[in-house]
């Protein structure tokens, strides 16, 4: 899935390792809600390293596994992340034409 990652953090408590990724949801315009809600995804500890060197917030392709969450709900667990290039960044990375 492609999302805007705003922040991430990881933890290691007594050998229990993991990470949390904060993303922006789609724009909502409803009677009782407006804006882009922040969503929190759990993930693997080492995935946070894939975000380093990229100025956040930034768009990332997140590879996720689907897991069973609380009360038998479905949740996404991040197992990989790669930054996506904007059209402007992609154009700047291509060699100049003569």
C-alpha positions as CSV (number, residue, x, y, z in Angstrom):
1,X,0.0,0.0,0.0
2,X,1.2,3.5,-0.7
3,X,0.8,6.0,2.2
4,X,2.3,9.1,3.6
5,X,4.4,8.2,6.7
6,X,4.6,11.1,9.1
7,X,6.7,9.4,11.9
8,X,7.9,6.1,13.2
9,X,9.3,4.7,16.4
10,X,10.6,1.3,17.5
11,X,10.9,-0.5,20.8
12,X,12.8,-3.3,22.4
13,X,11.5,-4.3,25.8
14,X,12.9,-7.5,27.3
15,X,13.4,-9.1,23.8
16,X,10.0,-8.0,22.6
17,X,10.9,-6.0,19.5
18,X,8.6,-4.0,17.1
19,X,7.9,-0.7,15.5
20,X,5.0,1.7,15.0
21,X,4.4,3.7,11.9
22,X,2.1,6.8,11.8
23,X,0.5,7.5,8.4
24,X,-2.1,9.9,7.0
25,X,-5.4,8.6,5.9
26,X,-7.4,9.9,3.0
27,X,-9.2,13.2,3.2
28,X,-12.5,13.0,5.0
29,X,-15.3,15.5,4.5
30,X,-18.3,14.4,6.6
31,X,-20.7,16.1,8.9
32,X,-18.8,15.2,12.1
33,X,-15.3,14.7,10.7
34,X,-12.9,16.6,8.4
35,X,-9.3,16.2,7.5
36,X,-6.8,13.4,7.2
37,X,-6.9,11.1,10.2
38,X,-3.6,9.7,11.5
39,X,-3.4,5.9,11.5
40,X,-1.0,3.8,13.5
41,X,0.4,0.5,12.0
42,X,2.5,-2.0,13.8
43,X,5.6,-3.4,12.1
44,X,8.9,-5.2,12.3
45,X,11.7,-3.6,14.3
46,X,14.2,-3.3,11.4
47,X,11.8,-1.7,8.9
48,X,12.3,1.7,10.6
49,X,15.8,1.7,9.1
50,X,14.2,1.9,5.6
51,X,12.8,5.3,6.5
52,X,16.2,6.8,7.5
53,X,17.6,9.4,5.1
54,X,14.1,10.4,3.8
55,X,12.7,13.7,5.1
56,X,9.3,12.9,6.7
57,X,6.5,13.2,6.0
58,X,7.0,11.3,2.8
59,X,5.2,8.8,0.6
60,X,6.2,5.2,1.0
61,X,5.2,1.8,-0.4
62,X,4.6,-0.4,2.6
63,X,4.6,-4.1,2.3
64,X,2.1,-5.5,4.9
65,X,1.0,-8.8,6.2
66,X,-2.6,-9.2,7.4
67,X,-2.9,-10.4,11.0
68,X,-5.6,-11.0,13.5
69,X,-6.0,-8.1,15.8
70,X,-8.0,-7.5,19.0
71,X,-11.6,-8.9,19.0
72,X,-10.8,-10.9,15.8
73,X,-10.4,-7.7,13.8
74,X,-8.0,-7.5,10.8
75,X,-4.9,-5.4,11.1
76,X,-1.9,-4.7,8.9
77,X,1.6,-5.4,10.1
78,X,4.4,-3.6,8.2
79,X,7.2,-6.0,7.0
80,X,8.8,-3.7,4.4
81,X,9.0,-0.1,3.3
82,X,10.4,1.7,0.3
83,X,10.2,5.5,-0.5
84,X,8.3,6.4,-3.6
85,X,9.5,9.1,-5.9
86,X,7.3,12.1,-6.8
87,X,7.0,13.1,-10.4
88,X,9.3,16.0,-9.7
89,X,11.9,13.8,-8.0
90,X,11.8,11.3,-10.8
91,X,12.3,14.0,-13.4
92,X,15.3,15.4,-11.5
93,X,16.9,12.0,-11.2
94,X,16.9,11.4,-15.0
95,X,19.9,12.6,-17.1
96,X,19.6,15.9,-18.9
97,X,18.8,15.7,-22.6
98,X,21.2,17.4,-25.0
